[in-house]
């Protein structure tokens, strides 16, 4: 059994890395329990599972650099959200989904204390994807991730990829185009493209998913990207999972 001390958790919302502003967070993944008790049950209630629910509550120190971003996202278009207990290296455990900001508490505290704020987000029609980190950090040239053996995809299961771009530099329209590839070997000698992200030219995030109809026997997966522009540089946080 391994235990973990939270010292460098990751919280990425759209194109913003909010990790350094948070001092605590709580993620809850639940299912609604529906009572289907009828007469003749010998006095014990019966229940069936309903819809799954997700919530993320983050407590932060207030900062002017993210106040407007959080304020404007309450009830706005769903954003890609990724959370990781560590999330610093390829293969680390991640959780991703599309969520909507439900609550933002911009002012909280007492006299003499640092002002705090809190954010609450809920799922926006996508499941919580338990996956792994595929790429992280600054990328200045076309390349690939290390890749890992993350399993086959049975028929009827879905592949999910969440690509966050949190910083961009360069001229002549720097562009980052990412794909998820699979293969039956660690060398990726016959790699097959499984998911293709929209070309990224601005800070933000892109969510892609694909249902496997006939199943995929490949069990090795990696991120691959093409970068164009003059002196380009992209800071990315990219996750992938199979449900």
Beta strands, then each sheet from edge to edge (+ up, - down):
strand 1: 10-13
strand 2: 16-17
strand 3: 22-35
strand 4: 47-61
strand 5: 79-84
strand 6: 93-108
strand 7: 116-123
strand 8: 129-139
strand 9: 143-144
strand 10: 148-149
strand 11: 158-183
strand 12: 192-196
strand 13: 204-211
strand 14: 220-242
sheet 1: 2+ 1- 5+ 6- 7+ 4- 3+
sheet 2: 2+ 1- 5+ 6- 8+ 14- 9+
sheet 3: 2+ 1- 5+ 6- 8+ 14- 10+
sheet 4: 2+ 1- 5+ 6- 8+ 14- 11+ 12-
sheet 5: 2+ 1- 5+ 6- 8+ 14- 11+ 13-
end
